[in-house]
Amino acid sequence: MPASSEPNFLWSILTMKCPRCRRGPMFNNSNPWKLKKVFDMPKHCKECGQPFELEVGFWYGTGYVSYALSVALSVASFVAWFVLIGMSTNDNRFFWWLGFNVVLLIVMQPWIMRLSRVIYLYFFVKYDHNYKSTGVKKFDYETGSYYEGEAPE
């Protein structure tokens, strides 16, 4: 891929690439089902140097993204079940779907947790086509302007 072309936004999220350069991997291990290393991330992007944890406790917000992804997956599985198998009040197909959905969510949970981290970071760090010559995204407490407004002791 030529250096001047912009990597695809959706493909960068699904392949879990850094939001700033969309080239460096966000996780050390590409397999999310190695459960002992599911959150094993480098501190900075190997390509552009962007720190992944922008502040202490940064990843707590990913719970909301993970919840939304789980609901979306459940709705998608319900629609697929409804179209392919159907629903009826005369039998237990709804309960079979519930069981199927529970198993699906459990199996997909490592991938959902990783994807929620990627999407959450994409909210705060935007793509920079000039990432090699510009500075990394920092939060206010790292820039000094955060402390300028403090009241004197």
C-alpha positions as CSV (number, residue, x, y, z in Angstrom):
1,M,0.0,0.0,0.0
2,P,1.5,3.4,-0.9
3,A,2.3,5.7,2.0
4,S,0.0,8.4,0.6
5,S,-3.2,6.3,0.6
6,E,-5.5,6.5,3.6
7,P,-6.3,3.1,5.1
8,N,-10.0,2.2,5.2
9,F,-11.8,3.3,8.4
10,L,-14.0,0.2,8.9
11,W,-11.3,-2.2,7.9
12,S,-8.8,-0.6,10.3
13,I,-11.4,-1.0,13.1
14,L,-12.1,-4.7,12.3
15,T,-8.4,-5.5,12.0
16,M,-7.8,-3.6,15.2
17,K,-5.3,-1.1,14.0
18,C,-4.1,2.2,15.7
19,P,-6.6,5.0,15.1
20,R,-3.9,7.6,14.4
21,C,-2.0,5.8,11.7
22,R,-4.3,2.9,10.9
23,R,-1.3,0.7,10.4
24,G,0.2,-0.4,13.7
25,P,-1.5,-3.3,15.6
26,M,-3.3,-2.4,18.8
27,F,-2.7,-5.9,20.4
28,N,0.4,-7.9,20.7
29,N,-1.4,-11.1,19.8
30,S,-3.8,-11.2,16.9
31,N,-5.8,-14.1,18.4
32,P,-8.4,-12.8,20.9
33,W,-9.3,-16.4,22.0
34,K,-5.9,-16.8,23.8
35,L,-7.7,-15.7,27.0
36,K,-4.6,-15.1,29.1
37,K,-3.4,-12.5,26.6
38,V,-6.7,-11.0,25.5
39,F,-5.8,-7.5,26.6
40,D,-2.0,-7.7,26.0
41,M,-1.4,-4.4,24.4
42,P,1.8,-2.4,23.7
43,K,1.9,1.0,25.6
44,H,2.4,2.8,22.3
45,C,1.7,2.1,18.6
46,K,4.8,0.6,16.9
47,E,4.2,2.6,13.8
48,C,3.4,6.2,15.0
49,G,4.1,6.1,18.8
50,Q,0.5,7.0,19.8
51,P,-0.1,5.9,23.5
52,F,-3.1,3.6,23.7
53,E,-4.1,4.3,27.3
54,L,-4.7,8.0,27.3
55,E,-5.2,8.4,31.1
56,V,-5.6,6.2,34.2
57,G,-8.8,4.3,34.1
58,F,-9.3,5.1,30.4
59,W,-10.7,1.7,29.5
60,Y,-13.6,1.8,31.9
61,G,-15.7,3.4,29.2
62,T,-15.4,0.4,27.0
63,G,-18.1,-1.3,29.0
64,Y,-20.7,0.8,27.3
65,V,-19.3,0.0,23.8
66,S,-19.2,-3.7,24.7
67,Y,-22.8,-3.6,25.8
68,A,-23.9,-1.9,22.6
69,L,-21.9,-4.5,20.5
70,S,-23.5,-7.3,22.5
71,V,-27.0,-5.9,21.9
72,A,-26.3,-5.4,18.2
73,L,-25.1,-9.0,17.9
74,S,-28.2,-10.3,19.8
75,V,-30.5,-8.3,17.5
76,A,-28.6,-9.6,14.4
77,S,-28.8,-13.2,15.6
78,F,-32.5,-12.8,16.3
79,V,-33.2,-11.4,12.8
80,A,-31.1,-14.2,11.3
81,W,-33.0,-16.8,13.4
82,F,-36.4,-15.3,12.5
83,V,-35.6,-15.3,8.8
84,L,-33.9,-18.7,8.6
85,I,-35.9,-20.7,11.2
86,G,-38.8,-18.5,12.2
87,M,-40.7,-17.9,15.4
88,S,-43.8,-19.4,16.6
89,T,-46.0,-19.4,19.7
90,N,-46.7,-23.1,19.2
91,D,-43.3,-24.4,20.0
92,N,-40.0,-23.5,21.8
93,R,-38.1,-21.9,19.0
94,F,-37.7,-18.6,20.9
95,F,-36.1,-20.5,23.8
96,W,-33.8,-22.3,21.4
97,W,-32.8,-18.9,20.0
98,L,-32.1,-17.6,23.6
99,G,-29.8,-20.6,24.2
100,F,-28.1,-20.1,20.9
101,N,-27.7,-16.4,21.6
102,V,-26.2,-17.0,25.0
103,V,-23.6,-19.5,23.5
104,L,-22.9,-17.0,20.7
105,L,-22.2,-14.1,23.1
106,I,-20.0,-16.3,25.3
107,V,-17.9,-17.5,22.4
108,M,-17.7,-14.0,20.8
109,Q,-16.9,-12.1,24.1
110,P,-13.1,-12.0,23.8
111,W,-13.5,-10.5,20.3
112,I,-16.2,-8.1,21.5
113,M,-14.1,-6.9,24.4
114,R,-11.1,-6.2,22.1
115,L,-13.3,-4.5,19.4
116,S,-14.9,-2.3,22.1
117,R,-11.4,-1.1,23.1
118,V,-10.6,-0.3,19.5
119,I,-13.9,1.6,18.9
120,Y,-13.6,3.5,22.2
121,L,-10.1,4.7,21.3
122,Y,-11.3,5.7,17.8
123,F,-13.7,8.2,19.6
124,F,-10.7,10.1,21.1
125,V,-7.9,9.7,18.6
126,K,-8.5,10.7,15.0
127,Y,-6.7,9.6,11.8
128,D,-3.7,11.8,11.0
129,H,-2.5,11.4,7.4
130,N,0.6,13.3,8.5
131,Y,1.3,11.2,11.5
132,K,5.1,10.9,10.9
133,S,5.6,14.7,11.3
134,T,3.0,15.6,13.9
135,G,2.8,14.9,17.6
136,V,0.7,12.2,19.3
137,K,-2.8,12.9,20.8
138,K,-2.5,13.7,24.5
139,F,-5.1,14.5,27.1
140,D,-5.1,17.9,28.9
141,Y,-3.4,16.7,32.1
142,E,-0.3,15.9,30.0
143,T,-0.1,19.2,28.2
144,G,0.2,21.7,31.0
145,S,-2.9,23.7,30.2
146,Y,-4.8,21.4,32.6
147,Y,-2.8,22.8,35.5
148,E,-2.8,26.5,34.5
149,G,-6.4,27.0,35.8
150,E,-5.7,25.5,39.3
151,A,-6.5,27.8,42.3
152,P,-3.4,28.7,44.3
153,E,-3.0,27.0,47.7
